[in-house]
Amino acid sequence: MIKKYLEFINESANKIIGHTSSGKPIYNYYDENLYKNFTAEDHKEAHDLHERIAINTNEQGETELSNHHVNQMDKHDRKATNLFHMNYLKNQKSMTSKEKKEQENFIKSKLNKFGLKR
């Protein structure tokens, strides 16, 4: 199984595995340079695709491959959280109190997920 995983890594480093709803390619490996123009929503969609693949490969008994996609999920999740937070700070003045509360709750949930405090 490890041999299969190593072959997979060598063959698919920059392989496109899907696209966001905005048409941006989602790659097998997270590389900051490939995702420069991604929005928080794009990262969320990439996370969701990697999650589906991780579940599927795990069900097929391909643990290493599943773990790879879980790792990619985490990277997209962290980037999406960062972008949501940056947008929140940038747009805070024009947001309604309800929107501010929703954003604040979302950010707190993400920070808690990573064991961080605000």
C-alpha positions as CSV (number, residue, x, y, z in Angstrom):
1,M,0.0,0.0,0.0
2,I,2.9,2.4,0.7
3,K,4.3,1.7,-2.7
4,K,1.0,2.6,-4.3
5,Y,0.9,5.8,-2.3
6,L,4.4,6.8,-3.3
7,E,3.5,6.2,-7.0
8,F,0.4,8.3,-6.5
9,I,2.5,11.2,-5.1
10,N,5.0,11.1,-8.0
11,E,2.3,10.9,-10.6
12,S,-0.2,13.5,-9.3
13,A,1.6,16.3,-7.6
14,N,-0.1,19.0,-9.7
15,K,-3.0,16.9,-10.9
16,I,-6.3,18.8,-11.1
17,I,-8.9,16.8,-9.2
18,G,-11.9,19.1,-9.6
19,H,-13.0,22.7,-9.9
20,T,-14.7,25.3,-7.7
21,S,-18.1,26.6,-8.6
22,S,-16.2,29.7,-9.8
23,G,-14.2,27.5,-12.2
24,K,-10.9,27.5,-10.5
25,P,-8.9,24.3,-10.5
26,I,-8.5,22.3,-7.4
27,Y,-5.2,20.4,-7.2
28,N,-4.2,17.1,-5.5
29,Y,-1.6,19.0,-3.5
30,Y,-1.9,22.3,-1.7
31,D,0.6,24.8,-3.0
32,E,0.2,28.4,-2.0
33,N,1.3,29.6,-5.5
34,L,-1.5,27.6,-7.1
35,Y,-4.2,29.1,-4.9
36,K,-3.2,32.8,-4.9
37,N,-6.5,33.9,-6.4
38,F,-8.7,31.6,-4.3
39,T,-11.4,33.2,-2.1
40,A,-12.4,31.8,1.3
41,E,-15.4,30.1,-0.5
42,D,-13.1,28.6,-3.1
43,H,-11.0,27.1,-0.2
44,K,-14.1,25.8,1.4
45,E,-15.1,24.0,-1.8
46,A,-11.6,22.6,-2.2
47,H,-11.8,21.4,1.4
48,D,-15.1,19.7,0.7
49,L,-13.7,17.9,-2.4
50,H,-10.7,16.6,-0.5
51,E,-13.1,15.5,2.3
52,R,-15.2,13.4,-0.1
53,I,-12.0,11.9,-1.6
54,A,-10.6,11.1,1.9
55,I,-13.9,9.3,2.9
56,N,-14.0,7.4,-0.4
57,T,-10.3,6.3,-0.2
58,N,-10.6,5.4,3.5
59,E,-13.6,3.2,2.7
60,Q,-11.5,1.5,0.0
61,G,-8.8,0.7,2.6
62,E,-6.3,3.2,1.2
63,T,-5.3,4.8,4.5
64,E,-2.2,6.7,3.4
65,L,-4.1,8.2,0.5
66,S,-7.0,9.1,2.8
67,N,-4.6,10.7,5.2
68,H,-3.1,12.8,2.4
69,H,-6.5,14.2,1.6
70,V,-7.3,14.9,5.2
71,N,-4.0,16.9,5.3
72,Q,-5.1,18.8,2.2
73,M,-8.5,19.5,3.8
74,D,-6.8,21.0,6.9
75,K,-4.7,23.3,4.7
76,H,-7.7,24.6,2.8
77,D,-9.7,25.0,6.0
78,R,-7.0,27.0,7.7
79,K,-6.6,29.3,4.6
80,A,-10.4,29.7,4.3
81,T,-10.6,30.7,8.0
82,N,-7.8,33.2,7.6
83,L,-9.5,34.8,4.6
84,F,-12.9,34.9,6.3
85,H,-11.2,36.6,9.3
86,M,-9.4,39.1,7.0
87,N,-12.6,39.9,5.2
88,Y,-14.4,40.3,8.5
89,L,-11.9,42.9,9.7
90,K,-11.9,44.7,6.4
91,N,-15.7,44.8,6.2
92,Q,-16.6,45.2,9.8
93,K,-17.6,48.9,9.6
94,S,-20.2,48.2,6.9
95,M,-21.7,45.1,8.5
96,T,-24.9,44.9,10.4
97,S,-24.8,43.8,14.0
98,K,-26.3,40.5,13.0
99,E,-23.7,39.9,10.3
100,K,-21.0,40.9,12.8
101,K,-22.3,38.3,15.3
102,E,-22.5,35.6,12.6
103,Q,-18.9,36.2,11.5
104,E,-17.7,36.4,15.0
105,N,-19.3,33.0,15.9
106,F,-17.8,31.5,12.7
107,I,-14.3,32.7,13.5
108,K,-14.6,31.5,17.1
109,S,-15.6,28.1,16.0
110,K,-12.7,27.8,13.6
111,L,-10.2,29.1,16.2
112,N,-11.6,26.6,18.8
113,K,-11.2,23.8,16.2
114,F,-7.4,24.6,16.1
115,G,-7.1,25.1,19.9
116,L,-6.6,28.8,19.6
117,K,-8.3,31.6,21.5
118,R,-9.4,35.0,20.4
